[in-house]
Amino acid sequence: MSSPSVTAPEALREITLAQAINEALAEELRRDDTVFVIGEDVAEAGTPFKVLSGLVEEFGTERILDSPISEAGITGLGVGAAMTGMRPVVDIMFGDFLTLVMDQLANQAAKAHYMSGGKLRVPLVLRTTLGATRRSAAQHSQSLQAWVAHIPGLKVVLPSTPYDAKGLLKSAIRDDNPVVFIEDKMDWRVKGVVPVGEYLIPFGVADVKRAGDDVTLVGTSSMVSICLAAAEILAVEGISAEVVDPRTLSPLDTKALIDSAAKTGRAIVVDEGHRSYGVTAELAAVIAEGAFHHLDAPVRRLGALDVPVPFSPTLEDETVPTVELVAAAARELCGRA
Amino acid sequence: MSTAEQFTSGAAPAADLSLAMYRDMATIRCFEEQVNELYRGAKMPGLAHLYNGEEAVAVGVCSALRRDDYITSTHRGHGHCLAKGADVALMFAELLGREPGYCRGKGGSMHIADHANGNLGANAIVGGSTGIATGAAFSAKRRGTDQVAVCFFGDGALGQGLLYEVMNMASLWRLPVIYVCENNLYNEYTHYLESTAGSILDRPKAFGIESREVDGQDVRAVHAVTSELVTRARNGEGPAFLLCNTYRYHGHHVGDVDRGYYRSKDEEQLWLSERDPLVLHGRWLREQGLADDDALRAIDDEVRAVVERGAAFALDAPFPEPGEVTEDVFA
């Protein structure tokens, strides 16, 4: 955990993404008595990844609630609690288990407000994960953000830094709509600067993680760091890449994507979900439609291979976009291949 | 055990409550007949699933609840909605897709929600609202109120896994939720015995949930057992399961008129002539001297006038503006 020292200047405080999540939850649990966390092994265990360590000690088992292994059940319970005055944070350990909660999420949470003509509200946060390369094989490695982003009525958040994770999660808990908040398991240990004081990050506002002129790299979640590393390599070669992180898929800051692509004239979109019918298809279409007359080349897409995620490292590493693949695509797009 | 758990009309409810239950059942019956007419007259878009025959369940249960108690309902939900206090005219308006409807025309027959009366919505996913009801009960307990939540579902929902996930949690955490299973004998077009292994009540019992069975055509019996289970739940004694044996007079939906391949006319006639909840309760009211034929006829006439006015209001009401289609996606 971060040092409790108060003498360090705020700007220099670095914490991990996991700590940022933990802090956001703790602050909102303190601020609002209707917030509670429910999930498998969220209390004393603090989740298998220890992201929630310490919360049960402060807030007790009434508010940090270990549940049975019943993903659909706890999500349904969360929907009902949210309709009646609570702000549940449902913890779904692996994004692959979204398949188990899909009816409660897509048919209940997402539609209750609309179907009731605006009478019912479902201020529910469902925290879950994405991402391969943990050698966890096909049922613990998927990036299913496209599934939920497809459903009107759900907001979908993909933080890529500790700073974004904290500000976005606090906004998610205060939002009156169901929010699916997806964290990259590999990013939990990534450190970043996070202010000590409270702040919120609004949804639907993309962040330019690195400014550039020659090519736009749009990355989500786990792919933002890949794009930034590719931009470093490209800079050495004289290609100036701009890296844009949408941060939320729904709502989507279409203007930021279009403006960046219009400025650079070239765009590559990178997301860890499967390429076919995935997030990259939507983002590429937004750019193609909005910036067509400014583009010097077709929009390129990089996503996970359309195969189940395999176990063996030599196979698994083939499935995800890499720094070198992104850099190669950028060179090609800029006529430097 | 099952005979001991089979409730029959015990202590008679107060006279005014007995008459109110008759009126509420008559309202549902008359409402549903009007819905069927609207459908047959091609005045209603889509379909509806009628509650005729099952009135004693909704009325018996909801008459044991407070306005601030919660219910969740099903695709066959008009009866629950009315019994929990919904307005007839606004319900018709929703069924016809009109602007003044409960959901401003966005929900229709299968999605009416009436939050002001504690109705968290009908649900077109079989068993889909079992989580919502359990969550409402969790919320009531967590907020320290003594509200209870009633989860209505049919025998078809016994096939859905979600029910068992949430009953497990309700029992673990002693949540004030009552699972009301309306066994009308048919999962859509299939007899429940073809889809339901073992004993229905053994399922909640396995979770340690207080489990009862009641004649779902006897409104006083349903009211009595529900009152007892509600009191338990309010006192923190945990969830309950109430199996109500009942019958669906119409088909699965208004368009299901040729039913010979899954049930006999004799069976339908037997329930209509021997087990009708309105006839049974009306007879009891007369026997008790609480109402004579004229008084019951007056209630029927009054109810019919309310229903006819409601339907007329809805037929005259405007449709939503097309531009409203994008409203209410997000709060």
Interface residues (C-beta under 8 A of the other chain):
Chain A: T34 F36 E62 S67 P68 S70 A72 G73 I74 T75 G76 L77 G78 V79 G80 A81 A82 M83 T84 G85 M86 P88 D103 Q104 N107 Q108 A112 H113 Y114 M115 S116 G117 G118 K119 L120 R121 P123 P152 G153 K155 D176 N177
Chain B: Y70 T72 G101 Y102 C103 R104 G105 K106 G107 H111 A113 D114 H115 L120 G121 N123 I125 G128 S129 T130 G131 I132 A133 T134 G135 A136 A137 F138 S139 A140 R142 R143 A149 G161 L162 E165 V166 N168 M169 L172 E327 D328 V329 F330 A331
